[in-house]
Amino acid sequence: MVGFGIVTGLLFLVMAAVLELNKNTLLGFALLVAATVGFAVLFSKVLQGGKWYGKLLGYAGYLAAFALILFLTWPPTRAVPAYEGKAPVYTEPVTIEKGAVRGVVIADGAVELYAGIPYAQPPVGDLRWKEPQDPLPWEGVLDADHFAPMCMQPVHLPIYNSLAQIIGFHDYKISLKDNYVPPVSEDGLYVNVWKPAGQVSGLPVLVYIHGGTLQTGQPWYADYAGTGLAKEGVIVVNLGYRLGVFGYLADEGLAAESPNGTTGNYGLLDQIKALQWVRDNVSAFGGDPDNVTLAGESAGAASVSALCTSPLAKGLFRRVLLESSTVAGVKPPHSFRSFEEALKSGQELKARYHVSTPAQLRALSAKQIVNEAYTQHHMTVDGYALTETPYESYRKGVHNEEAILHGYNAEESGPFIMFAHANLKNYEGKIRTYFKEYADEVLALYAPATDEEADSFWAQIYGAVFFNYPHHCLDRLAAQNGIPAYEYYFSKHNGRLGAWHSGELPYFYGNIPATSQVFDDGDRALSRTILGYVGNFARTGDPNGEGLPLWTSDEESKTVLELGDSVGMTDEKYLALYAIMDRMDGWE
């Protein structure tokens, strides 16, 4: 019986962990306890003295019962609440263009959050792959107390997301309040607004575009929620936008039916529509529509970079904050492709599904094509939202922003090369594959003597190519156009993501959890410093202010502000590699 108890106990713990990580309902835990008790009784009375195969069948039955429990108590789909606690505390109604809306009070009464306000009609049915349309008015007061669905995207099993939180973020929390999964839908064009509680007016506004390779993501994630900045007197607006195949499919038939002749940039057009909503409605929440900063990280920053030169976005924002991406280089390394490439990819998609017309495309269900996100997640020069590449526009002096705050992290490559590390055996091949005729120069610049050095050099080069160098391009284009640009280098390590891609987010938006053990007092002090820079920049276009280390705008692009264990200007460390890439890409 001792052996039975140990084996059964271990199985029970594993099964309970699976139920927790998969977010199954509480009923699942009750049924698991009942199944375990029933199995123990059966074993003691029937199986204990039986043959080995009888015991094996008993365990098989126990596992089968668990599989049934897992299926029967699968987490339901449920909208994510915007409020804290069991019941919301509502704000007074706010009247905007299409109707009245009331939000919820959060952060111990310091912040008001208005979640899930439509800024466009749902892009479904005949509106799929069309320019976003004005939202319809509503009667009564809209309760903005839950976040809208994530825009349609590929989703993983809940247990996958939990394991990613444990392995990647090291910050998983067991909770009885999250036994559900958020919805995904084509109906995802909504904004969330965070503001300081009470009557306010004339406050600066920051509009945030989330990342996710233009394939995934949602506008309510805790790291970039607007709570931290709202406490500092900034109105924050986060938005959902069409992703993947729904946001970036390019097709000649779709272009032909568009009144603007556009295709391939529906997600970008959504972002412009949201900015127009901000212009027309943010004053009702106390924001200044003439003092808007547009911000984003990763693919969100790539989108911001494109909007800096979109003729449709002119006048909708004054300054920009770009974290870990731009598309300002001659050849953007991600999130961007030529119109010819986009059309070719669209033709290939139609061939895969044996369709030829826009009507047949729209007849395909969202579930049928959602995984085409991996083939359709690039902006393009469509002649409408973008008339030329951002690089070409900047070279002509065409841009929409008057100040830039931007930069990259010390270990951007971390999540992207996790399963593709380098060693002395494969290092040269990796370099030659990417740099081709320039490989010898790179190999001379980064010549490893050990496997560890090879891995370190490859991580640095990968990050520089895909993330750091585009910021160097933007910095120089800004200088050519007389735009003050403040570039940073985030190097802070912690018990979570550290200086990996997206690791800076909770610092920039003041959302380091007060009780988290993976951050310490040094992290919280750095976050206060960065939040001061971001708040100042949103207010005036200059991040500098009382009590903050001086952040200079280097017109020669040779220095950056390091944000790490210490804060101060430091030399840009990749200039020699950037010079090689300039010649590769044809920088002028």
FENKA-V623591 format. One record per residue. RES is the residue in one small letter. PHI is phi in degrees with one decimal (* if undefined). Layout:
# FENKA-V623591
res,phi
RES,PHI
RES,PHI
This chain:
# FENKA-V623591
res,phi
m,*
v,-63.0
g,-62.7
f,-60.9
g,-62.8
i,-66.2
v,-63.1
t,-65.6
g,-61.9
l,-64.0
l,-60.6
f,-60.8
l,-62.7
v,-64.7
m,-65.1
a,-64.7
a,-63.6
v,-62.2
l,-61.5
e,-67.3
l,-65.9
n,-87.2
k,64.9
n,-63.0
t,-67.7
l,-62.7
l,-58.0
g,-60.4
f,-67.7
a,-63.4
l,-67.4
l,-64.7
v,-61.4
a,-62.6
a,-65.1
t,-68.7
v,-62.2
g,-62.3
f,-67.1
a,-63.3
v,-64.1
l,-60.0
f,-64.3
s,-67.5
k,-99.1
v,-122.2
l,-93.1
q,-57.1
g,-99.5
g,-86.0
k,-71.0
w,-62.4
y,-73.1
g,-67.4
k,-65.3
l,-62.8
l,-64.2
g,-62.9
y,-65.1
a,-62.5
g,-65.5
y,-61.8
l,-66.0
a,-64.7
a,-63.7
f,-64.9
a,-59.7
l,-66.8
i,-62.2
l,-57.7
f,-71.8
l,-69.9
t,-112.6
w,-55.1
p,-60.9
p,-73.8
t,-87.4
r,-150.7
a,-63.5
v,-79.0
p,-69.6
a,-89.7
y,-102.9
e,-102.8
g,87.4
k,-80.2
a,-139.1
p,-75.5
v,-104.3
y,-86.5
t,-83.5
e,-71.4
p,-62.5
v,-117.7
t,-95.7
i,-119.3
e,-55.3
k,-99.5
g,155.2
a,-96.8
v,-143.2
r,-126.0
g,-105.1
v,-126.4
v,-94.2
i,-131.9
a,54.5
d,55.2
g,87.3
a,-86.1
v,-134.2
e,-110.0
l,-124.5
y,-113.5
a,-107.8
g,72.5
i,-92.1
p,-70.2
y,-109.1
a,-157.3
q,-69.4
p,-57.4
p,-82.7
v,-119.5
g,59.9
d,-68.7
l,-91.1
r,-65.5
w,59.9
k,-128.8
e,-57.3
p,-62.6
q,-105.0
d,-55.7
p,-66.2
l,-83.0
p,-70.3
w,-128.1
e,-98.5
g,73.0
v,-110.6
l,-80.1
d,-82.8
a,-93.8
d,-112.9
h,-135.2
f,-75.3
a,-71.6
p,-60.7
m,-63.3
c,-60.8
m,-52.1
q,-161.8
p,-62.5
v,-124.1
h,-102.9
l,-61.0
p,-54.9
i,-65.1
y,-63.1
n,-64.3
s,-65.7
l,-64.6
a,-63.5
q,-65.0
i,-72.4
i,-74.7
g,-85.4
f,-104.0
h,55.7
d,-144.6
y,-78.9
k,-124.5
i,-77.3
s,-143.8
l,-93.8
k,-106.3
d,-121.4
n,-85.6
y,-161.7
v,-122.5
p,-69.5
p,-77.5
v,-121.6
s,-163.1
e,-65.3
d,-85.6
g,-136.7
l,-91.3
y,-136.1
v,-117.3
n,-120.7
v,-121.6
w,-108.0
k,-143.8
p,-60.9
a,-65.7
g,91.8
q,-78.7
v,-136.4
s,-157.2
g,67.8
l,-82.3
p,-64.6
v,-122.2
l,-120.2
v,-104.9
y,-111.9
i,-110.7
h,-74.7
g,-91.2
g,127.6
t,58.2
l,60.3
q,-118.4
t,-138.8
g,120.1
q,-150.7
p,-93.7
w,-133.8
y,-56.2
a,-59.0
d,-61.3
y,-118.2
a,-61.0
g,-84.6
t,-58.5
g,-60.1
l,-70.7
a,-61.5
k,-63.9
e,-95.9
g,88.2
v,-120.2
i,-77.7
v,-118.3
v,-124.5
n,-107.7
l,-135.5
g,-94.6
y,-148.1
r,-61.3
l,-119.1
g,55.2
v,-63.4
f,-76.7
g,-105.4
y,-139.6
l,-69.8
a,-114.4
d,-152.2
e,-63.0
g,-64.9
l,-65.8
a,-63.8
a,-65.5
e,-87.9
s,-77.9
p,-65.7
n,-108.3
g,64.8
t,-105.1
t,-162.0
g,94.7
n,-129.7
y,-64.0
g,-63.4
l,-66.1
l,-65.6
d,-61.7
q,-61.9
i,-65.6
k,-62.2
a,-64.7
l,-64.5
q,-65.5
w,-61.2
v,-60.7
r,-55.4
d,-88.2
n,-128.5
v,-68.0
s,-63.2
a,-65.2
f,-97.9
g,99.5
g,-95.9
d,-96.4
p,-67.0
d,-96.9
n,-135.1
v,-109.3
t,-107.6
l,-99.0
a,-128.9
g,-172.1
e,-128.0
s,57.7
a,-62.4
g,-65.9
a,-69.3
a,-60.4
s,-64.8
v,-58.0
s,-59.0
a,-66.9
l,-67.0
c,-62.2
t,-122.5
s,-78.5
p,-63.3
l,-76.1
a,-97.0
k,-60.1
g,85.4
l,-92.3
f,-155.5
r,-109.2
r,-144.4
v,-137.8
l,-126.5
l,-120.9
e,-110.7
s,64.7
s,177.5
t,-149.3
v,-118.9
a,-88.9
g,-75.9
v,-60.8
k,-127.5
p,-54.9
p,-77.5
h,-159.8
s,67.4
f,-147.0
r,-153.0
s,-71.1
f,-64.0
e,-62.9
e,-62.7
a,-63.5
l,-64.3
k,-61.9
s,-64.2
g,-64.2
q,-62.2
e,-64.6
l,-63.9
k,-60.4
a,-64.6
r,-63.0
y,-104.6
h,57.1
v,-125.3
s,-138.7
t,-119.3
p,-57.1
a,-62.6
q,-68.2
l,-60.8
r,-71.8
a,-74.9
l,-69.8
s,-73.3
a,-60.3
k,-66.4
q,-64.2
i,-113.6
v,-60.2
n,-76.0
e,-73.7
a,-54.1
y,-73.5
t,-105.1
q,-130.2
h,-147.4
h,-138.3
m,-71.7
t,-153.4
v,-86.3
d,-94.5
g,84.3
y,-127.8
a,-69.7
l,-131.1
t,-91.2
e,-162.8
t,-69.0
p,-55.6
y,-58.3
e,-63.0
s,-65.0
y,-59.9
r,-62.6
k,-92.8
g,82.9
v,-98.5
h,-163.5
n,-107.3
e,-99.7
e,-111.7
a,-159.7
i,-132.8
l,-119.8
h,-158.6
g,167.7
y,-143.3
n,-101.9
a,-65.8
e,-128.1
e,-55.1
s,-74.8
g,-43.1
p,-73.4
f,-89.2
i,-115.9
m,-55.0
f,-113.0
a,-142.1
h,-71.9
a,-106.1
n,-145.1
l,-61.3
k,-72.7
n,-108.7
y,-59.3
e,-62.4
g,-61.5
k,-62.0
i,-65.1
r,-68.5
t,-61.6
y,-88.7
f,-89.9
k,49.0
e,-68.5
y,-98.1
a,-62.1
d,-60.5
e,-65.8
v,-68.8
l,-64.2
a,-71.7
l,-75.8
y,-124.9
a,-110.3
p,-74.9
a,-109.6
t,-135.8
d,-60.1
e,-63.8
e,-65.6
a,-60.0
d,-66.2
s,-65.1
f,-62.9
w,-63.4
a,-61.4
q,-65.9
i,-66.8
y,-58.8
g,-62.4
a,-65.0
v,-65.2
f,-90.4
f,-131.5
n,-70.5
y,-58.4
p,-58.5
h,-71.1
h,-62.4
c,-63.2
l,-61.5
d,-59.7
r,-73.2
l,-64.4
a,-61.9
a,-61.5
q,-61.8
n,-101.7
g,72.3
i,-95.5
p,-62.9
a,-128.2
y,-111.4
e,-104.2
y,-119.1
y,-135.7
f,-88.9
s,-129.4
k,-77.7
h,-94.2
n,-154.4
g,-85.5
r,-112.9
l,-81.0
g,62.8
a,-95.0
w,-68.3
h,-53.6
s,77.4
g,-66.1
e,-80.6
l,-55.7
p,-65.0
y,-72.2
f,-67.0
y,-111.1
g,66.7
n,-119.8
i,-68.1
p,-59.3
a,-63.3
t,-104.3
s,-68.0
q,-88.4
v,-88.0
f,-116.4
d,-118.7
d,-62.9
g,-64.7
d,-64.3
r,-69.2
a,-66.9
l,-63.6
s,-61.6
r,-63.0
t,-64.9
i,-64.5
l,-61.1
g,-63.8
y,-60.5
v,-64.7
g,-62.1
n,-61.8
f,-62.8
a,-64.4
r,-79.8
t,-128.5
g,88.0
d,-127.3
p,-72.4
n,-73.2
g,-171.7
e,-59.9
g,83.8
l,-108.1
p,-56.7
l,-64.2
w,-114.8
t,-96.8
s,-94.1
d,-91.1
e,-67.5
e,-91.8
s,57.9
k,-108.2
t,-131.9
v,-138.6
l,-89.3
e,-81.0
l,-112.8
g,-154.1
d,-61.2
s,-127.5
v,-123.6
g,175.2
m,-68.7
t,-145.1
d,-70.8
e,-67.9
k,-90.4
y,-113.1
l,-59.6
a,-66.5
l,-68.2
y,-59.9
a,-63.0
i,-65.2
m,-67.4
d,-56.9
r,-71.0
m,-60.3
d,-87.8
g,83.7
w,-63.0
e,-119.1
